[in-house]
Amino acid sequence: MSLAGFQFLAFTIAVYVIWRYLLSSDDSRRNFLLLASYYFYGTFDVRFALVLALVTAVQWTIGGRIHAAQSRQ
């Protein structure tokens, strides 16, 4: 998907319409944007989507540990 192409414009409009009008909760919007990001990066190269998935997993783990440490105090 080229950033200057019609596919990118169509993808961006579709993501915005779904995000804005079809999803109501913040959690569903965040999850949808994450999945759209995986798809977007995956269209360039699957390795980019894998890196994004790895970064997501690391951040999720760190965030969970920070939350657990704050809950104990």
Secondary structure, 3 states (H helix, E strand, C coil): CCCCCHHHHHHHHHHHHHHHHHCCCHHHHHHHHHHHHHHHHHHHCHHHHHHHHHHHHHHHHHHHHHHHHHHHC
